[in-house]
Amino acid sequence: MRKLILASVSAIALFGAAACSDSGSGTDATTTQSTTPPVTDPAAPTMQPVEPDPAIPADPAPAAPAQ
């Protein structure tokens, strides 16, 4: 039990140190920018919901067990 507690405390300390660590250079060279949504083509077909086929039952009866 003592080993489990020690391992948990060590893991928490390790994750805390990793979360607070600095990359060393002091600045981050990456940038972010917003994107514009794609232009929609008015002639493109729209997605329509598919209606279930009435010939196929929604919940088929289970097959009889083999004897």
C-alpha positions as CSV (number, residue, x, y, z in Angstrom):
1,M,0.0,0.0,0.0
2,R,2.9,2.3,0.8
3,K,4.4,1.7,-2.6
4,L,1.1,2.6,-4.3
5,I,0.9,5.9,-2.4
6,L,4.5,6.7,-3.2
7,A,4.0,5.9,-6.9
8,S,0.8,8.1,-7.0
9,V,2.6,11.1,-5.4
10,S,5.6,10.7,-7.7
11,A,3.3,10.6,-10.8
12,I,1.4,13.7,-9.7
13,A,4.7,15.5,-9.1
14,L,6.1,14.4,-12.5
15,F,3.0,15.6,-14.3
16,G,3.0,18.9,-12.4
17,A,6.6,19.5,-13.3
18,A,5.9,18.6,-17.0
19,A,3.0,20.9,-17.1
20,C,4.9,23.9,-15.7
21,S,8.2,23.3,-17.5
22,D,9.5,26.0,-19.8
23,S,10.7,25.3,-23.3
24,G,13.9,27.2,-22.6
25,S,13.8,29.8,-25.3
26,G,11.2,32.0,-23.6
27,T,9.2,32.6,-26.7
28,D,7.0,30.4,-28.9
29,A,7.6,30.7,-32.6
30,T,4.3,29.1,-33.6
31,T,1.3,31.2,-34.7
32,T,-2.4,30.5,-35.1
33,Q,-4.7,32.0,-37.6
34,S,-8.4,31.7,-38.3
35,T,-9.7,30.0,-41.4
36,T,-12.5,31.0,-43.6
37,P,-15.3,28.4,-44.2
38,P,-15.3,26.8,-47.6
39,V,-17.4,28.4,-50.3
40,T,-20.6,26.3,-50.8
41,D,-21.7,25.6,-54.4
42,P,-25.4,26.4,-54.7
43,A,-25.7,23.7,-57.5
44,A,-24.2,21.0,-55.2
45,P,-26.7,18.4,-53.9
46,T,-27.7,18.7,-50.3
47,M,-27.6,15.9,-47.9
48,Q,-31.1,14.5,-47.3
49,P,-32.0,12.1,-44.5
50,V,-32.4,8.5,-45.7
51,E,-35.8,7.0,-45.0
52,P,-35.8,3.4,-43.8
53,D,-37.0,0.8,-46.3
54,P,-40.5,-0.4,-45.1
55,A,-39.9,-3.9,-46.6
56,I,-37.1,-4.5,-44.0
57,P,-38.3,-4.9,-40.5
58,A,-36.6,-2.6,-38.0
59,D,-36.1,-5.3,-35.4
60,P,-36.1,-8.8,-37.0
61,A,-37.2,-11.7,-34.9
62,P,-34.3,-13.8,-33.5
63,A,-33.6,-17.0,-35.2
64,A,-34.8,-20.2,-33.5
65,P,-32.1,-22.0,-31.6
66,A,-30.6,-25.1,-33.2
67,Q,-31.6,-28.3,-31.5
